[in-house]
Amino acid sequence: MIRRNYAKSFDGFKNRILSKIMVLTMIQLINKLNNKNINKLKTCIV
């Protein structure tokens, strides 16, 4: 997921990591609420 660090500071890098974790958690929650497999991240909206 993270190939290069383009952040100018550690706070920018930390925010990037936290936002990715939050988005993945939200996708898993949406899948759980729709009774779908929570590991299928690419097909959550379809």
Distance bins in CASP14 RR format, pairs under 12 A and 6 or more apart:
PFRMAT RR
TARGET T0000
AUTHOR 0000-0000-0000
RMODE 2
METHOD distances of the structure
MODEL  1
1 16 0 0 0 0 1 0 0 0 0 0 0
1 17 0 0 0 0 1 0 0 0 0 0 0
1 19 0 0 0 0 0 1 0 0 0 0 0
1 20 1 0 0 1 0 0 0 0 0 0 0
1 21 0 0 0 0 0 1 0 0 0 0 0
1 23 0 0 0 0 0 1 0 0 0 0 0
1 24 0 0 0 0 1 0 0 0 0 0 0
1 41 0 0 0 0 0 1 0 0 0 0 0
2 13 0 0 0 0 1 0 0 0 0 0 0
2 14 0 0 0 0 0 1 0 0 0 0 0
2 16 1 0 0 1 0 0 0 0 0 0 0
2 17 1 0 0 1 0 0 0 0 0 0 0
2 19 0 0 0 0 0 1 0 0 0 0 0
2 20 1 0 0 1 0 0 0 0 0 0 0
2 21 0 0 0 0 0 1 0 0 0 0 0
3 16 0 0 0 0 0 1 0 0 0 0 0
4 13 0 0 0 0 0 1 0 0 0 0 0
4 16 0 0 0 0 0 1 0 0 0 0 0
5 12 0 0 0 0 1 0 0 0 0 0 0
5 13 1 0 1 0 0 0 0 0 0 0 0
5 14 0 0 0 0 0 1 0 0 0 0 0
5 16 0 0 0 0 1 0 0 0 0 0 0
5 17 0 0 0 0 0 1 0 0 0 0 0
6 12 0 0 0 0 1 0 0 0 0 0 0
6 13 0 0 0 0 1 0 0 0 0 0 0
6 16 0 0 0 0 1 0 0 0 0 0 0
7 13 1 1 0 0 0 0 0 0 0 0 0
7 14 0 0 0 0 1 0 0 0 0 0 0
7 15 1 0 0 1 0 0 0 0 0 0 0
7 16 1 0 0 1 0 0 0 0 0 0 0
7 17 0 0 0 0 1 0 0 0 0 0 0
7 19 0 0 0 0 0 1 0 0 0 0 0
8 15 0 0 0 0 0 1 0 0 0 0 0
8 16 0 0 0 0 0 1 0 0 0 0 0
9 15 0 0 0 0 1 0 0 0 0 0 0
9 16 0 0 0 0 0 1 0 0 0 0 0
10 16 0 0 0 0 0 1 0 0 0 0 0
10 17 0 0 0 0 0 1 0 0 0 0 0
11 17 0 0 0 0 0 1 0 0 0 0 0
11 18 0 0 0 0 0 1 0 0 0 0 0
12 18 0 0 0 0 1 0 0 0 0 0 0
12 19 0 0 0 0 1 0 0 0 0 0 0
13 19 0 0 0 0 0 1 0 0 0 0 0
13 20 0 0 0 0 0 1 0 0 0 0 0
14 20 0 0 0 0 0 1 0 0 0 0 0
14 21 0 0 0 0 0 1 0 0 0 0 0
15 21 0 0 0 0 0 1 0 0 0 0 0
15 22 0 0 0 0 0 1 0 0 0 0 0
16 22 0 0 0 0 0 1 0 0 0 0 0
16 23 0 0 0 0 0 1 0 0 0 0 0
17 23 0 0 0 0 0 1 0 0 0 0 0
17 24 0 0 0 0 0 1 0 0 0 0 0
18 24 0 0 0 0 0 1 0 0 0 0 0
18 25 0 0 0 0 0 1 0 0 0 0 0
19 25 0 0 0 0 0 1 0 0 0 0 0
19 26 0 0 0 0 0 1 0 0 0 0 0
20 26 0 0 0 0 0 1 0 0 0 0 0
20 27 0 0 0 0 0 1 0 0 0 0 0
20 41 0 0 0 0 0 1 0 0 0 0 0
21 27 0 0 0 0 0 1 0 0 0 0 0
21 28 0 0 0 0 0 1 0 0 0 0 0
22 28 0 0 0 0 0 1 0 0 0 0 0
22 29 0 0 0 0 0 1 0 0 0 0 0
23 29 0 0 0 0 0 1 0 0 0 0 0
23 30 0 0 0 0 0 1 0 0 0 0 0
23 41 0 0 0 0 1 0 0 0 0 0 0
23 44 0 0 0 0 0 1 0 0 0 0 0
24 30 0 0 0 0 0 1 0 0 0 0 0
24 31 0 0 0 0 0 1 0 0 0 0 0
24 38 0 0 0 0 0 1 0 0 0 0 0
24 39 0 0 0 0 0 1 0 0 0 0 0
24 41 1 0 0 1 0 0 0 0 0 0 0
24 42 0 0 0 0 0 1 0 0 0 0 0
24 44 0 0 0 0 0 1 0 0 0 0 0
25 31 0 0 0 0 0 1 0 0 0 0 0
25 32 0 0 0 0 0 1 0 0 0 0 0
25 38 0 0 0 0 1 0 0 0 0 0 0
25 41 0 0 0 0 0 1 0 0 0 0 0
25 44 0 0 0 0 0 1 0 0 0 0 0
26 32 0 0 0 0 0 1 0 0 0 0 0
26 33 0 0 0 0 0 1 0 0 0 0 0
26 38 0 0 0 0 0 1 0 0 0 0 0
26 41 0 0 0 0 0 1 0 0 0 0 0
26 44 0 0 0 0 1 0 0 0 0 0 0
26 45 0 0 0 0 0 1 0 0 0 0 0
27 33 0 0 0 0 0 1 0 0 0 0 0
27 34 0 0 0 0 0 1 0 0 0 0 0
27 36 0 0 0 0 0 1 0 0 0 0 0
27 37 0 0 0 0 0 1 0 0 0 0 0
27 38 0 0 0 0 1 0 0 0 0 0 0
27 39 0 0 0 0 0 1 0 0 0 0 0
27 40 0 0 0 0 1 0 0 0 0 0 0
27 41 1 0 1 0 0 0 0 0 0 0 0
27 42 0 0 0 0 1 0 0 0 0 0 0
27 43 0 0 0 0 1 0 0 0 0 0 0
27 44 1 0 1 0 0 0 0 0 0 0 0
27 45 0 0 0 0 1 0 0 0 0 0 0
28 34 0 0 0 0 0 1 0 0 0 0 0
28 36 0 0 0 0 1 0 0 0 0 0 0
28 37 0 0 0 0 1 0 0 0 0 0 0
28 38 1 0 1 0 0 0 0 0 0 0 0
28 39 1 0 0 1 0 0 0 0 0 0 0
28 40 0 0 0 0 1 0 0 0 0 0 0
28 41 1 0 0 1 0 0 0 0 0 0 0
28 44 0 0 0 0 1 0 0 0 0 0 0
29 36 0 0 0 0 0 1 0 0 0 0 0
29 38 0 0 0 0 1 0 0 0 0 0 0
29 41 0 0 0 0 0 1 0 0 0 0 0
29 44 0 0 0 0 1 0 0 0 0 0 0
30 36 0 0 0 0 1 0 0 0 0 0 0
30 37 0 0 0 0 0 1 0 0 0 0 0
30 38 0 0 0 0 1 0 0 0 0 0 0
30 40 0 0 0 0 0 1 0 0 0 0 0
30 41 0 0 0 0 1 0 0 0 0 0 0
30 43 0 0 0 0 0 1 0 0 0 0 0
30 44 1 0 1 0 0 0 0 0 0 0 0
30 45 1 0 0 1 0 0 0 0 0 0 0
30 46 0 0 0 0 0 1 0 0 0 0 0
31 37 1 0 0 1 0 0 0 0 0 0 0
31 38 1 0 1 0 0 0 0 0 0 0 0
31 39 0 0 0 0 1 0 0 0 0 0 0
31 40 1 0 0 1 0 0 0 0 0 0 0
31 41 1 0 0 1 0 0 0 0 0 0 0
31 42 0 0 0 0 0 1 0 0 0 0 0
31 43 0 0 0 0 1 0 0 0 0 0 0
31 44 1 0 1 0 0 0 0 0 0 0 0
31 45 0 0 0 0 1 0 0 0 0 0 0
31 46 0 0 0 0 0 1 0 0 0 0 0
32 38 1 0 1 0 0 0 0 0 0 0 0
32 39 0 0 0 0 0 1 0 0 0 0 0
32 40 0 0 0 0 0 1 0 0 0 0 0
32 44 0 0 0 0 0 1 0 0 0 0 0
33 44 0 0 0 0 0 1 0 0 0 0 0
34 40 0 0 0 0 0 1 0 0 0 0 0
34 43 0 0 0 0 0 1 0 0 0 0 0
34 44 1 0 0 1 0 0 0 0 0 0 0
34 45 0 0 0 0 1 0 0 0 0 0 0
34 46 0 0 0 0 0 1 0 0 0 0 0
36 42 0 0 0 0 0 1 0 0 0 0 0
36 43 1 0 0 1 0 0 0 0 0 0 0
36 44 1 0 0 1 0 0 0 0 0 0 0
36 45 0 0 0 0 0 1 0 0 0 0 0
36 46 0 0 0 0 1 0 0 0 0 0 0
37 43 0 0 0 0 1 0 0 0 0 0 0
37 44 0 0 0 0 1 0 0 0 0 0 0
38 44 0 0 0 0 1 0 0 0 0 0 0
40 46 0 0 0 0 1 0 0 0 0 0 0
END
